[in-house]
């Protein structure tokens, strides 16, 4: 986002270089014996534009998986496949900087997502329980990432897990149904007349036809055999769909409610790429800038090295700096007060003399 905003003011920075001498003199000065880097050249701006296009994919994915007002588990694996395709494409790009960065990120991606056995199968089930995709789309995603042997293995694994979940949840559903049947329904009144008898025959016929179609088939088999919902449908509410079809898929709807409610990420999108974002929370917003800088540096040291660090020495130095700042502030205030106090005393002396 910062790069995107900076690119919008490209002409403004070019005008600064042409008209403002202080802008160029700032970069000519040396800091700690080294010349400052800058100002940005046309090559730097071109690289920034490439980085914006590259990072926008990950930014959009972060917003999707960090959402709290919509279901995220059924969309996560789509984004994983999309990132895989983007990294694979950019790793073979002509730009050496972009290809090197994409290749480095691809290595880390393979560490977490390259091996299908390390992926939580609930992510697969969340896609399978989305009526817009089901198993066909899931297989298509597998084929874009893995070889045929691995695809067959993962598919069998996902189906097996779903069947085991169905068996476990079905015990609870059958227990509820048997308890309702034990109570018993009130006896129905006998119906008479040719018209009512005809309706009753038709109703029995329709029930037998439905039982013939779904005979020896579980909710899972019926659900997977049906045609999926149009995936291009706008504003599709997956939770509402399962609520409307809960009576049709009694057991499977319970599984869907438990799996789809799982949040993919508990990290807020604002702090996903930020180190200091987790420090400046509402409870620590009163920290001084120097203390924030010290905390960020300490966190960086801990992550970058495992050597023992003498924290007491740095804490003592930080404390002494704060004391010096307080003393300087007090001296400055006393200097401001002294002239006014001297004028007041002179007035009092003059009044007494008069």
Rosetta silent file (secondary structure, phi, psi, omega in degrees, C-alpha in Angstrom):
SEQUENCE: XXXXXXXXXXXXXXXXXXXXXXXXXXXXXXXXXXXXXXXXXXXXXXXXXXXXXXXXXXXXXXXXXXXXXXXXXXXXXXXXXXXXXXXXXXXXXXXXXXXXXXXXXXXXXXXXXXXXXXXXXXXXXXXXXXXXXXXXXXXXXXXXXXXXXXXXXXXXXXXXXXXXXXXXXXXXXXXXXXXXXXXXXXXXXXXXXXXXXXXXXXXXXXXXXXXXXXXXXXXXXXXXXXXXXXXXXXXXXXXXXXXXXXXXXXXXXXXXXXXXXXXXXXXXXXXXXXXXXXXXXXXXXXXXXXXXXXXXXXXXXXXXXXXXXXXXXXXXXXXXXXXXXXXXXXXXXXXXXXXXXXXXXXXXXXXXXX
SCORE:     score description
SCORE:     0.000 S_00000001
   1 L     0.000  -38.206  178.341    0.000    0.000    0.000 S_00000001
   2 H   -66.413  -41.254  177.950    2.891    2.379    0.761 S_00000001
   3 H   -64.848  -39.315 -178.884    4.528    1.618   -2.595 S_00000001
   4 H   -63.598  -40.377  177.596    1.229    2.100   -4.394 S_00000001
   5 H   -68.074  -40.495 -179.549    0.774    5.542   -2.848 S_00000001
   6 H   -63.020  -36.219  179.807    4.395    6.488   -3.596 S_00000001
   7 H   -67.487  -28.129  178.561    3.947    5.608   -7.272 S_00000001
   8 H   -67.309  -26.867 -178.626    1.001    7.998   -7.517 S_00000001
   9 L  -102.999   30.014 -179.805    3.326   10.872   -6.552 S_00000001
  10 H   -60.772  -44.862 -179.642    6.046    9.961   -9.044 S_00000001
  11 H   -65.191  -33.669  179.101    5.770   13.306  -10.879 S_00000001
  12 H   -65.672  -41.434  178.457    5.908   15.187   -7.594 S_00000001
  13 H   -66.951  -36.011  177.706    9.229   13.554   -6.648 S_00000001
  14 H   -64.653  -39.689  177.682   10.632   14.314  -10.110 S_00000001
  15 H   -66.161  -36.707  176.319    9.697   18.005   -9.660 S_00000001
  16 H   -58.867  -43.368 -179.367   11.390   17.994   -6.240 S_00000001
  17 H   -62.988  -33.888 -176.096   14.630   16.844   -7.875 S_00000001
  18 H   -83.614  -33.194 -169.768   14.430   19.647  -10.460 S_00000001
  19 H  -112.708  -25.619 -174.197   13.297   22.547   -8.275 S_00000001
  20 L  -106.513  112.897  179.905   14.173   21.841   -4.627 S_00000001
  21 H   -70.845  -32.271 -178.734   17.894   21.937   -3.788 S_00000001
  22 H   -66.231  -30.696  179.350   17.323   20.732   -0.244 S_00000001
  23 H   -61.759  -44.639  179.650   15.755   17.524   -1.565 S_00000001
  24 H   -76.620  -35.294 -179.141   18.965   16.548   -3.361 S_00000001
  25 H   -65.601  -28.152  178.017   21.286   17.890   -0.645 S_00000001
  26 H   -61.233  -39.866 -178.325   19.625   15.586    1.880 S_00000001
  27 H   -81.334  -17.264  178.465   20.858   12.540   -0.046 S_00000001
  28 H   -80.832  -20.902  179.779   24.322   14.036   -0.572 S_00000001
  29 L   -71.657  154.638  179.793   24.919   14.292    3.172 S_00000001
  30 E  -103.734  140.157  178.798   26.642   11.453    4.986 S_00000001
  31 E  -125.776  120.555 -175.326   25.146    9.643    7.949 S_00000001
  32 L    58.024   36.715  177.921   27.458    7.504   10.127 S_00000001
  33 L    79.482    1.921 -179.110   30.144    7.953    7.489 S_00000001
  34 E  -121.509  143.508  178.197   27.943    6.612    4.689 S_00000001
  35 E   -73.799  138.853  179.480   26.120    8.464    1.969 S_00000001
  36 L   -67.573  146.353  179.528   22.336    8.240    2.090 S_00000001
  37 L   -81.666  132.867  177.788   20.678    6.116   -0.577 S_00000001
  38 L   132.288 -179.483   -6.742   18.560    8.021   -3.047 S_00000001
  39 L   -72.594  168.290 -177.240   16.765    9.722   -4.553 S_00000001
  40 L   -64.828  137.745  179.114   14.816    6.988   -6.396 S_00000001
  41 L   -95.210  178.107  178.127   15.691    6.563  -10.050 S_00000001
  42 H   -63.421  -32.544  177.286   13.500    5.475  -12.951 S_00000001
  43 H   -67.322  -40.049  177.457   14.754    1.902  -12.443 S_00000001
  44 H   -62.602  -41.103 -179.953   13.702    2.037   -8.791 S_00000001
  45 H   -66.796  -37.605  177.930   10.224    3.231   -9.780 S_00000001
  46 H   -65.331  -41.220  177.593    9.921    0.457  -12.346 S_00000001
  47 H   -64.971  -38.873  177.873   10.939   -2.095   -9.705 S_00000001
  48 H   -62.584  -39.114  178.135    8.417   -0.602   -7.273 S_00000001
  49 H   -63.067  -40.945  178.194    5.681   -0.999   -9.871 S_00000001
  50 H   -64.876  -42.022  179.824    6.623   -4.676  -10.309 S_00000001
  51 H   -63.889  -37.838  178.952    6.620   -5.201   -6.554 S_00000001
  52 H   -62.229  -44.987  178.483    3.159   -3.641   -6.240 S_00000001
  53 H   -63.766  -36.564 -177.911    1.767   -6.036   -8.827 S_00000001
  54 H   -72.422  -46.235 -175.337    3.489   -8.948   -7.099 S_00000001
  55 H   -76.940  -19.968 -179.148    2.498   -8.100   -3.522 S_00000001
  56 H   -62.654  -32.249  177.823   -1.109   -7.221   -4.371 S_00000001
  57 H   -61.784  -45.882 -178.814   -1.867  -10.944   -4.786 S_00000001
  58 H   -72.376  -31.287  177.343   -0.742  -11.707   -1.244 S_00000001
  59 H   -65.379  -44.296  178.932   -2.466   -8.624    0.117 S_00000001
  60 H   -65.013  -39.463  177.635   -5.812   -9.711   -1.345 S_00000001
  61 H   -63.650  -41.046  179.317   -5.348  -13.234   -0.012 S_00000001
  62 H   -60.887  -42.217  178.388   -4.585  -11.840    3.441 S_00000001
  63 H   -63.798  -37.344 -177.555   -7.802   -9.827    3.441 S_00000001
  64 H   -70.247  -44.721 -174.437   -9.833  -12.880    2.425 S_00000001
  65 H   -84.007  -11.276  178.158   -8.454  -15.303    5.000 S_00000001
  66 L   -99.869    8.468 -179.221   -8.412  -12.736    7.837 S_00000001
  67 L   -69.328  150.181  179.023  -12.087  -11.856    7.475 S_00000001
  68 L  -119.174  -11.650 -177.219  -14.392  -12.143   10.482 S_00000001
  69 L  -103.459    7.198  177.399  -17.779  -11.372    8.930 S_00000001
  70 L  -148.945  164.190 -179.951  -17.778  -14.229    6.413 S_00000001
  71 L   -71.506  134.447 -177.078  -16.765  -17.887    6.155 S_00000001
  72 L  -115.373  -22.975 -173.365  -13.071  -18.302    5.322 S_00000001
  73 H   -66.443  -31.989 -177.923  -12.349  -22.035    5.570 S_00000001
  74 H   -79.194  -10.597 -179.282  -14.037  -22.929    2.261 S_00000001
  75 H  -105.994  -10.764 -171.105  -11.980  -20.344    0.316 S_00000001
  76 H   -65.866  -44.955 -176.363   -8.539  -20.909    1.793 S_00000001
  77 H   -67.592  -28.586  173.444   -7.430  -23.819   -0.394 S_00000001
  78 H   -58.855  -44.691 -177.212   -8.465  -21.875   -3.511 S_00000001
  79 H   -69.094  -35.280  177.239   -6.042  -19.141   -2.470 S_00000001
  80 H   -61.646  -44.114  178.457   -3.261  -21.643   -1.741 S_00000001
  81 H   -65.704  -37.932  179.059   -3.558  -23.019   -5.282 S_00000001
  82 H   -64.377  -42.493  178.273   -3.635  -19.487   -6.687 S_00000001
  83 H   -63.872  -39.661  178.155   -0.434  -18.557   -4.842 S_00000001
  84 H   -59.710  -45.737 -179.677    1.227  -21.721   -6.115 S_00000001
  85 H   -65.351  -39.086 -179.760    0.382  -20.828   -9.717 S_00000001
  86 H   -65.982  -45.201 -179.465    1.557  -17.220   -9.283 S_00000001
  87 H   -65.872  -39.108  178.804    4.902  -18.227   -7.750 S_00000001
  88 H   -64.348  -40.464 -179.525    5.486  -20.879  -10.412 S_00000001
  89 H   -69.610  -42.595 -177.330    4.782  -18.388  -13.181 S_00000001
  90 H   -75.327  -25.548  177.730    6.918  -15.606  -11.727 S_00000001
  91 H   -63.578  -24.538  178.282    9.840  -17.920  -10.938 S_00000001
  92 L  -101.687   16.142 -178.247   10.280  -18.293  -14.712 S_00000001
  93 L   -72.591  161.088 -179.742    9.865  -14.562  -15.421 S_00000001
  94 L   -74.449  -28.056 -179.763   12.385  -12.578  -17.460 S_00000001
  95 L   -70.559  116.948 -177.183   12.949  -10.054  -14.667 S_00000001
  96 H   -64.437  -36.996  179.716   15.914  -11.438  -12.638 S_00000001
  97 H   -64.804  -45.989 -178.141   14.927   -9.590   -9.448 S_00000001
  98 H   -68.133  -42.615 -178.815   11.342  -10.836   -9.593 S_00000001
  99 H   -66.179  -38.033  178.618   12.261  -14.395  -10.532 S_00000001
 100 H   -65.696  -42.340  179.413   14.840  -14.637   -7.724 S_00000001
 101 H   -66.404  -42.219  179.952   12.335  -13.392   -5.142 S_00000001
 102 H   -65.478  -39.017  178.586    9.590  -15.717   -6.433 S_00000001
 103 H   -64.636  -39.167  177.969   11.962  -18.698   -6.396 S_00000001
 104 H   -65.357  -41.636  178.600   12.917  -17.943   -2.780 S_00000001
 105 H   -69.720  -31.544  178.546    9.260  -17.691   -1.768 S_00000001
 106 H   -64.343  -35.646  177.215    8.488  -20.899   -3.678 S_00000001
 107 H   -63.079  -43.068  178.591   10.954  -22.769   -1.477 S_00000001
 108 H   -69.537  -35.075  176.884    9.173  -21.608    1.656 S_00000001
 109 H   -62.089  -44.514 -179.866    5.802  -22.406    0.079 S_00000001
 110 H   -65.170  -27.911  178.971    6.939  -25.976   -0.641 S_00000001
 111 H   -63.469  -38.413 -176.877    8.080  -26.304    2.958 S_00000001
 112 H   -96.995  -34.258 -171.409    4.524  -25.815    4.232 S_00000001
 113 H  -121.016   -1.910 -178.489    2.322  -26.836    1.278 S_00000001
 114 H   -71.065  -35.002  179.722    4.517  -28.965   -0.959 S_00000001
 115 L   -96.962  117.593 -176.105    3.801  -32.177    0.947 S_00000001
 116 H   -66.234  -24.571 -178.892    0.103  -33.044    0.905 S_00000001
 117 H   -69.632  -22.820 -178.331    0.435  -35.178    4.058 S_00000001
 118 H   -85.769   -7.731 -177.666    1.311  -32.100    6.130 S_00000001
 119 L   -86.025  136.316  178.079   -1.866  -30.206    5.174 S_00000001
 120 L   -63.869  121.641 -177.133   -4.782  -30.300    7.566 S_00000001
 121 H   -64.265  -15.570  178.182   -7.497  -32.378    5.806 S_00000001
 122 H   -64.110  -27.137  176.150  -10.194  -30.087    7.212 S_00000001
 123 H   -66.538  -36.169  176.432   -9.200  -27.547    4.549 S_00000001
 124 H   -69.056  -42.200 -178.786  -10.042  -30.136    1.890 S_00000001
 125 H   -65.946  -33.210  178.893  -13.352  -30.998    3.551 S_00000001
 126 H   -63.600  -38.073  176.205  -14.304  -27.320    3.702 S_00000001
 127 H   -70.472  -40.143 -179.408  -14.000  -27.106   -0.101 S_00000001
 128 H   -64.128  -34.258 -179.103  -15.836  -30.394   -0.539 S_00000001
 129 L   -85.307    4.810  171.391  -18.725  -29.151    1.620 S_00000001
 130 L   -86.750  113.835 -174.523  -19.094  -26.047   -0.531 S_00000001
 131 L   -63.265   -8.602  177.922  -22.041  -26.928   -2.847 S_00000001
 132 L   -83.766  -17.424 -171.861  -20.493  -24.839   -5.633 S_00000001
 133 L  -124.586  -58.014  179.489  -17.396  -27.044   -5.969 S_00000001
 134 H    60.807 -154.902 -171.826  -17.596  -30.459   -4.246 S_00000001
 135 H   -74.031  -30.162 -177.672  -15.184  -33.245   -5.159 S_00000001
 136 H   -61.693  -48.264 -179.597  -14.769  -32.417   -8.853 S_00000001
 137 H   -67.264  -35.972  179.431  -13.213  -29.031   -8.212 S_00000001
 138 H   -63.182  -41.621  176.678  -11.114  -30.423   -5.365 S_00000001
 139 H   -63.857  -38.236  178.819   -9.647  -33.044   -7.714 S_00000001
 140 H   -62.271  -40.510  177.045   -8.970  -30.318  -10.265 S_00000001
 141 H   -65.512  -42.043  178.304   -6.990  -28.366   -7.657 S_00000001
 142 H   -60.084  -42.771 -177.123   -5.045  -31.493   -6.695 S_00000001
 143 H   -66.186  -26.339  178.350   -4.146  -32.157  -10.320 S_00000001
 144 H   -78.805  -13.196 -177.325   -2.729  -28.648  -10.705 S_00000001
 145 H  -112.417  -36.794 -170.087   -0.363  -29.203   -7.768 S_00000001
 146 L  -123.246  170.823  176.834    0.535  -32.895   -7.543 S_00000001
 147 L   -79.986  172.677 -173.798    1.170  -35.924   -9.726 S_00000001
 148 H   -62.375  -39.578 -179.314   -1.485  -38.534  -10.526 S_00000001
 149 H   -64.397  -43.682  178.984   -0.393  -40.953   -7.798 S_00000001
 150 H   -66.502  -37.910  178.431   -0.516  -38.263   -5.105 S_00000001
 151 H   -60.600  -46.000  179.710   -3.916  -37.044   -6.369 S_00000001
 152 H   -62.608  -39.944 -179.547   -5.385  -40.550   -6.060 S_00000001
 153 H   -65.840  -45.651 -178.821   -3.948  -40.943   -2.548 S_00000001
 154 H   -66.475  -40.019 -179.757   -5.304  -37.588   -1.308 S_00000001
 155 H   -60.298  -46.073  178.225   -8.730  -38.187   -2.853 S_00000001
 156 H   -62.897  -39.209 -179.778   -9.094  -41.549   -1.088 S_00000001
 157 H   -63.779  -44.852 -179.467   -7.889  -39.961    2.151 S_00000001
 158 H   -64.769  -44.273  179.315  -10.449  -37.121    1.978 S_00000001
 159 H   -63.859  -38.832  179.068  -13.326  -39.486    1.174 S_00000001
 160 H   -64.502  -43.162  179.899  -12.294  -41.804    4.011 S_00000001
 161 H   -64.618  -40.731  178.988  -12.191  -38.955    6.539 S_00000001
 162 H   -63.763  -41.013  179.318  -15.597  -37.715    5.405 S_00000001
 163 H   -65.858  -37.436  178.156  -17.119  -41.194    5.766 S_00000001
 164 H   -68.721  -39.281  175.606  -15.677  -41.561    9.276 S_00000001
 165 H   -63.322  -41.761  179.669  -17.035  -38.177   10.269 S_00000001
 166 H   -60.937  -42.697  179.472  -20.414  -39.117    8.837 S_00000001
 167 H   -63.176  -40.408 -179.557  -20.472  -42.354   10.854 S_00000001
 168 H   -68.242  -42.846 -179.725  -19.613  -40.492   14.071 S_00000001
 169 H   -73.207  -29.852 -176.926  -22.216  -37.749   13.541 S_00000001
 170 H   -67.447  -28.448  177.216  -24.863  -40.199   12.347 S_00000001
 171 H   -61.338  -42.452  179.188  -24.868  -41.920   15.735 S_00000001
 172 H   -66.519  -41.351 -178.910  -25.992  -38.656   17.324 S_00000001
 173 H   -66.091  -43.336  179.134  -28.664  -38.046   14.662 S_00000001
 174 H   -65.363  -33.408  176.897  -30.102  -41.564   14.976 S_00000001
 175 H   -64.772  -40.354  177.769  -30.192  -41.185   18.758 S_00000001
 176 H   -66.600  -42.018 -179.442  -32.266  -38.010   18.457 S_00000001
 177 H   -65.444  -40.406 -179.930  -34.607  -39.611   15.911 S_00000001
 178 H   -67.141  -34.374  178.337  -35.136  -42.731   18.046 S_00000001
 179 H   -67.646  -35.354  177.087  -35.962  -40.602   21.088 S_00000001
 180 H   -69.730  -37.067  179.755  -38.614  -38.748   19.089 S_00000001
 181 H   -69.572  -31.852  179.429  -40.090  -42.006   17.821 S_00000001
 182 H   -66.193  -32.372  177.963  -40.287  -43.422   21.362 S_00000001
 183 H   -67.447  -40.272  176.587  -42.495  -40.506   22.391 S_00000001
 184 L    86.683  144.302  176.796  -44.808  -41.291   19.501 S_00000001
 185 L   -91.740  151.462  177.506  -46.988  -39.088   17.343 S_00000001
 186 L   -62.411  143.266 -177.581  -50.678  -38.589   18.074 S_00000001
 187 L   -62.093  135.792 -179.530  -52.860  -41.010   16.086 S_00000001
 188 L   -81.035  148.590 -179.835  -54.045  -39.557   12.804 S_00000001
 189 L   -74.894  140.045  179.308  -57.720  -39.358   12.030 S_00000001
 190 L   -66.075  142.201  179.690  -58.955  -41.770    9.367 S_00000001
 191 L  -105.174  143.017 -178.401  -59.643  -40.192    5.982 S_00000001
 192 L  -127.409  163.697  178.264  -62.627  -41.052    3.865 S_00000001
 193 L   102.420  148.542 -177.947  -63.696  -40.197    0.369 S_00000001
 194 H   -67.518  -39.037 -177.241  -62.311  -41.036   -3.058 S_00000001
 195 H   -65.443  -45.233  179.524  -60.402  -37.741   -3.447 S_00000001
 196 H   -66.984  -37.763  178.256  -58.578  -38.058   -0.121 S_00000001
 197 H   -64.507  -36.825  178.864  -57.831  -41.713   -0.783 S_00000001
 198 H   -65.403  -42.993  178.683  -56.375  -40.765   -4.181 S_00000001
 199 H   -63.476  -38.752 -179.667  -54.088  -38.142   -2.639 S_00000001
 200 H   -65.340  -40.852  177.620  -52.945  -40.624   -0.041 S_00000001
 201 H   -62.764  -43.653  178.714  -52.051  -43.167   -2.727 S_00000001
 202 H   -62.906  -39.967  179.862  -50.086  -40.536   -4.671 S_00000001
 203 H   -64.567  -43.878  177.920  -48.241  -39.474   -1.541 S_00000001
 204 H   -63.105  -38.350  179.411  -47.274  -43.054   -0.729 S_00000001
 205 H   -63.722  -43.826  179.858  -46.159  -43.549   -4.332 S_00000001
 206 H   -64.697  -39.623  178.684  -43.908  -40.463   -4.234 S_00000001
 207 H   -64.086  -40.039  178.564  -42.350  -41.542   -0.927 S_00000001
 208 H   -66.835  -37.249  177.661  -41.578  -44.999   -2.325 S_00000001
 209 H   -64.072  -43.130  179.456  -39.990  -43.460   -5.428 S_00000001
 210 H   -64.971  -39.769  178.468  -37.775  -41.211   -3.297 S_00000001
 211 H   -66.740  -33.760  177.905  -36.794  -44.155   -1.087 S_00000001
 212 H   -66.500  -35.097  179.664  -35.937  -46.178   -4.196 S_00000001
 213 H   -72.697  -43.393 -175.692  -33.566  -43.461   -5.409 S_00000001
 214 L   -97.155   12.164 -178.147  -31.833  -42.909   -2.056 S_00000001
 215 L   -65.718  133.588 -179.379  -32.002  -46.523   -0.905 S_00000001
 216 L    60.511   23.740  177.666  -28.744  -47.664    0.692 S_00000001
 217 L  -120.631  134.209  177.982  -27.288  -44.193    0.075 S_00000001
 218 L   -84.969  174.809  175.884  -26.082  -41.866    2.798 S_00000001
 219 H   -58.038  -37.234 -178.146  -26.367  -38.088    2.850 S_00000001
 220 H   -64.230  -44.455 -179.653  -22.801  -37.915    1.588 S_00000001
 221 H   -64.320  -41.935 -179.869  -23.476  -40.083   -1.477 S_00000001
 222 H   -66.864  -41.355 -178.694  -26.599  -38.118   -2.389 S_00000001
 223 H   -64.099  -45.497 -178.179  -24.847  -34.773   -1.877 S_00000001
 224 H   -72.105  -26.320 -178.947  -21.826  -35.664   -4.007 S_00000001
 225 H   -77.426  -24.700 -178.398  -23.983  -37.198   -6.769 S_00000001
 226 L   -74.436  154.899  178.119  -26.061  -34.040   -7.247 S_00000001
 227 L   -67.971  138.221 -179.439  -24.993  -31.297   -9.643 S_00000001
 228 L   -70.370  159.294  175.257  -23.136  -28.464   -7.903 S_00000001
 229 L   -69.624  151.463 -179.504  -24.543  -24.971   -7.529 S_00000001
 230 L   -57.889  117.047 -177.711  -23.381  -22.448  -10.116 S_00000001
 231 L   -69.316  -16.514  179.657  -19.950  -21.274   -8.828 S_00000001
 232 L   -89.035    6.805  179.797  -20.354  -17.899  -10.575 S_00000001
 233 L   -65.204  131.623 -179.692  -23.419  -17.035   -8.510 S_00000001
 234 L   -79.647  140.805  175.317  -23.081  -13.599   -6.905 S_00000001
 235 L    55.151   53.500  176.928  -23.394  -13.220   -3.130 S_00000001
 236 L   -83.978  125.498  179.931  -23.699  -16.912   -2.361 S_00000001
 237 L  -102.290  103.827 -174.855  -24.268  -17.531    1.369 S_00000001
 238 H   -68.895  -35.193  178.650  -22.970  -20.994    2.132 S_00000001
 239 H   -67.437  -38.805  177.731  -24.280  -21.040    5.710 S_00000001
 240 H   -66.450  -36.047  179.060  -27.766  -20.086    4.535 S_00000001
 241 H   -63.327  -44.263  179.594  -27.639  -22.857    1.903 S_00000001
 242 H   -70.254  -30.530  175.595  -26.865  -25.491    4.520 S_00000001
 243 H   -65.782  -42.405  179.727  -29.553  -24.096    6.782 S_00000001
 244 H   -69.239  -28.295 -177.430  -32.142  -24.422    3.998 S_00000001
 245 L  -105.614   18.412 -179.142  -30.983  -27.975    3.179 S_00000001
 246 L   -65.947  -35.177  179.222  -30.561  -29.187    6.763 S_00000001
 247 L   -71.332  -27.451 -179.629  -33.704  -31.341    6.557 S_00000001
 248 L   -79.310  -40.176  178.765  -32.451  -32.952    3.341 S_00000001
 249 L  -119.240   79.228 -172.804  -28.937  -33.675    4.662 S_00000001
 250 H   -62.399  -46.858 -176.969  -29.530  -34.178    8.365 S_00000001
 251 H   -80.336  -44.679 -177.118  -26.117  -35.613    9.228 S_00000001
 252 H   -64.543  -31.910  179.025  -23.987  -33.852    6.640 S_00000001
 253 H   -65.580  -33.964  176.832  -25.384  -30.450    7.621 S_00000001
 254 H   -66.934  -39.642  177.507  -24.075  -30.940   11.175 S_00000001
 255 H   -64.045  -43.355 -179.229  -20.599  -31.712    9.807 S_00000001
 256 H   -62.415  -40.008 -179.638  -20.735  -28.632    7.561 S_00000001
 257 H   -63.929  -37.767 -177.972  -21.700  -26.357   10.451 S_00000001
 258 H   -76.425  -34.523 -176.854  -18.753  -27.530   12.545 S_00000001
 259 H   -81.099  -43.069 -176.057  -16.148  -27.367    9.745 S_00000001
 260 H   -70.486  -18.749 -179.247  -17.207  -24.123    8.074 S_00000001
 261 L   -79.347  -11.124 -177.963  -17.203  -22.244   11.374 S_00000001
 262 L   -71.023  122.662  175.259  -13.432  -22.784   11.773 S_00000001
 263 L   -76.887  136.635 -178.472  -11.512  -19.514   11.116 S_00000001
 264 L   -70.424  -40.621 -177.591   -8.483  -20.030    8.896 S_00000001
 265 L  -135.037  138.973  175.472   -6.422  -17.297   10.564 S_00000001
 266 L   -99.382    3.215 -179.693   -6.672  -15.585   13.931 S_00000001
 267 L   -91.010  130.656  177.957   -4.221  -12.836   12.874 S_00000001
 268 L   -66.333  146.270 -177.519   -5.732   -9.496   11.903 S_00000001
 269 H   -63.916  -26.774 -178.145   -5.007   -8.409    8.340 S_00000001
 270 H   -68.926  -30.309 -175.877   -3.508   -5.116    9.592 S_00000001
 271 H  -107.471    9.146 -178.449   -0.713   -6.890   11.485 S_00000001
 272 L   -65.327  -35.679 -179.204   -0.080   -9.802    9.109 S_00000001
 273 L  -110.179   11.097 -173.453    2.884   -8.012    7.486 S_00000001
 274 L  -114.985  134.631  176.097    3.747   -5.705   10.383 S_00000001
 275 L   -85.863  -43.254 -177.706    6.262   -6.298   13.174 S_00000001
 276 H   -81.157  -10.792 -178.751    5.435   -3.243   15.254 S_00000001
 277 H   -64.266  -29.959 -179.949    1.682   -3.648   14.770 S_00000001
 278 H   -81.064  -14.520  179.060    1.526   -6.238   17.536 S_00000001
 279 L   -87.336  -42.048 -177.683    3.369   -3.906   19.918 S_00000001
 280 L   -86.031   59.638  175.763    1.253   -0.803   19.412 S_00000001
 281 L   -86.021  173.697 -178.049   -1.969   -2.382   20.622 S_00000001
 282 L   -58.730  -24.701 -177.692   -4.582   -0.372   22.605 S_00000001
 283 L   -83.709  -14.743 -177.509   -2.960   -1.408   25.895 S_00000001
 284 L  -123.684   21.940 -176.543    0.503   -0.114   24.889 S_00000001
 285 L   -71.706  -10.215 -179.377   -0.407    2.941   22.848 S_00000001
 286 L   -93.444    6.852  179.564    1.187    5.238   25.458 S_00000001
 287 L   -66.934  146.521  176.904    4.713    3.923   24.849 S_00000001
 288 L   -75.053  156.227 -179.893    7.322    6.498   23.900 S_00000001
 289 H   -57.735  -36.794 -179.426    8.820    6.284   20.377 S_00000001
 290 H   -68.097  -36.724  179.069   12.210    5.288   21.765 S_00000001
 291 H   -68.545  -38.752  176.060   10.700    2.459   23.796 S_00000001
 292 H   -61.689  -43.512  178.779    8.811    1.177   20.737 S_00000001
 293 H   -62.672  -39.028  179.196   12.038    1.255   18.753 S_00000001
 294 H   -65.810  -40.324  178.982   13.808   -0.637   21.543 S_00000001
 295 H   -65.673  -42.339  179.166   11.112   -3.313   21.609 S_00000001
 296 H   -64.438  -42.913  178.541   11.204   -3.757   17.824 S_00000001
 297 H   -63.807  -41.969  179.829   15.021   -3.996   17.856 S_00000001
 298 H   -62.241  -43.159  178.150   14.945   -6.500   20.716 S_00000001
 299 H   -62.413  -39.424  178.421   12.430   -8.662   18.861 S_00000001
 300 H   -65.608  -40.188  178.707   14.610   -8.523   15.751 S_00000001
 301 H   -64.293  -43.370 -178.852   17.707   -9.551   17.733 S_00000001
 302 H   -63.057  -37.860  179.174   15.900  -12.476   19.336 S_00000001
 303 H   -75.538  -31.001 -173.918   14.723  -13.747   15.957 S_00000001
 304 H   -87.862  -22.007 -175.963   18.051  -13.193   14.210 S_00000001
 305 L  -146.379  146.649  178.520   20.467  -14.653   16.752 S_00000001
 306 L  -103.768    8.315  179.467   20.429  -17.216   19.555 S_00000001
 307 L   -74.526  154.198  179.888   23.458  -15.782   21.345 S_00000001
 308 L   -69.359  132.753 -179.018   23.097  -14.472   24.853 S_00000001
 309 L  -114.809  136.891 -179.509   22.414  -10.745   24.939 S_00000001
 310 L   -83.006   86.294 -176.176   23.225   -8.519   27.888 S_00000001
 311 H   -70.984  -32.538 -177.174   19.787   -6.990   28.278 S_00000001
 312 H   -61.503  -37.980 -179.345   20.520   -5.422   31.688 S_00000001
 313 H   -63.563  -46.273 -178.603   23.225   -3.220   30.193 S_00000001
 314 H   -68.695  -34.758  177.903   20.923   -1.918   27.472 S_00000001
 315 H   -66.748  -39.389  178.007   18.062   -1.409   29.941 S_00000001
 316 H   -64.123  -42.449  178.171   20.335    0.601   32.242 S_00000001
 317 H   -63.602  -41.295  178.764   21.461    2.766   29.327 S_00000001
 318 H   -62.787  -40.692  178.934   17.862    3.320   28.249 S_00000001
 319 H   -64.943  -40.288 -179.996   16.937    4.290   31.825 S_00000001
 320 H   -66.676  -37.225  177.464   19.831    6.729   32.043 S_00000001
 321 H   -63.151  -40.607  178.835   18.817    8.345   28.742 S_00000001
 322 H   -64.310  -39.536  178.221   15.296    8.862   30.044 S_00000001
 323 H   -64.658  -41.022  178.143   16.641   10.493   33.222 S_00000001
 324 H   -61.909  -41.106  178.908   18.840   12.832   31.156 S_00000001
 325 H   -62.701  -41.012  178.777   15.828   13.821   29.055 S_00000001
 326 H   -64.156  -42.497  179.419   13.818   14.600   32.189 S_00000001
 327 H   -64.202  -40.826  178.478   16.650   16.729   33.613 S_00000001
 328 H   -63.664  -39.989  177.656   16.984   18.628   30.311 S_00000001
 329 H   -63.202  -41.097 -179.782   13.241   19.276   30.270 S_00000001
 330 H   -65.048  -43.841  179.922   13.363   20.579   33.848 S_00000001
 331 H   -63.430  -38.589  178.758   16.331   22.864   33.082 S_00000001
 332 H   -64.361  -40.675  178.703   14.548   24.207   29.999 S_00000001
 333 H   -66.142  -39.585  179.921   11.438   24.985   32.006 S_00000001
 334 H   -64.909  -37.381  178.681   13.502   26.721   34.727 S_00000001
 335 H   -65.955  -35.490  178.594   15.222   28.873   32.090 S_00000001
 336 H   -70.585  -34.180 -177.317   11.841   29.910   30.728 S_00000001
 337 H   -77.287  -33.523 -173.270   10.552   30.713   34.211 S_00000001
 338 H   -57.806  -49.955 -179.058   13.651   32.656   35.358 S_00000001
 339 H   -59.639  -41.382 -178.992   13.272   35.796   33.137 S_00000001
 340 H   -66.638  -36.821  179.097    9.603   36.206   34.008 S_00000001
 341 H   -66.353  -38.649  179.769   10.370   35.801   37.727 S_00000001
 342 H   -64.989  -41.608  178.484   13.124   38.454   37.518 S_00000001
 343 H   -62.826  -41.724 -179.735   10.754   40.967   35.881 S_00000001
 344 H   -63.139  -43.041  179.486    8.134   40.343   38.579 S_00000001
 345 H   -64.321  -37.838  179.689   10.687   40.941   41.376 S_00000001
 346 H   -65.122  -39.059  178.615   11.876   44.203   39.732 S_00000001
 347 H   -63.420  -41.388 -179.030    8.275   45.445   39.588 S_00000001
 348 H   -63.944  -41.213 -178.728    7.791   44.665   43.277 S_00000001
 349 H   -66.463  -42.044  179.262   11.025   46.491   44.166 S_00000001
 350 H   -62.908  -38.661  179.934   10.067   49.543   42.114 S_00000001
 351 H   -65.525  -41.122 -179.155    6.628   49.678   43.764 S_00000001
 352 H   -66.365  -37.790  178.719    8.222   49.542   47.227 S_00000001
 353 H   -64.921  -41.608  179.643   10.689   52.310   46.334 S_00000001
 354 L   -64.502    0.000    0.000    7.875   54.548   45.135 S_00000001
